[in-house]
Amino acid sequence: MVLFGQILLTTGLITQKDLELAIEEQKKSPRLLGEILRERGLLSRKDLWEAWTAQLVLKTPQIGALKAPLEVRRLAFGELAEHYNATPISVSQNETVLLINSKNDFPILDDLNVLYGIEQITVVVTSKELEDELKKTYPNARIAKCAKCSESVASQTTRIMITEEKKVLFVCDECYKQIERDTGIFEEENR
């Protein structure tokens, strides 16, 4: 398992001493490590998101298995986190990417826009039925597309990848299998 603190150390965002002190504080409270480090001024919100996304992709490359703890949802959505179970995959000034597993979470699109002024929201759904329902309810919704074929990625097993520029990419099942057949690049991951 890839630990959040290890990602922060590897990227040079914190020192070993910073990590040790934050872990000691975490033992005394139910807060996440990232929250503690951010409160201490060691990480920005952007740093937290990049590290959390890296951990997410390393731990759970398949989209259907992603779940964000309430504390992570609070970091992304503030008070809206109490009302929705959508998983924030990427949060930035340019674009917010959300995983929505239920049509009950569709209204978060309106709420993020109205309460936080977030207009660029890309939605990842885990089934074709949910995608169809999203298109009916929110015809202008931006649906995540496969980085290779540009088809929608409405599948439990869609893969997430992060580029060196920290951009989140999705690869649909068919393209994933094709890349694996052509290059063998994912063979080791599947063992």
Helices and strands as residue ranges (DSSP letters): H 4-10, H 16-27, H 33-39, H 45-59, G 63-65, H 70-77, G 78-82, E 87-91, E 96-100, G 103-105, H 108-116, E 121-125, H 128-137, E 142-143, E 159-162, E 168-171, H 173-183
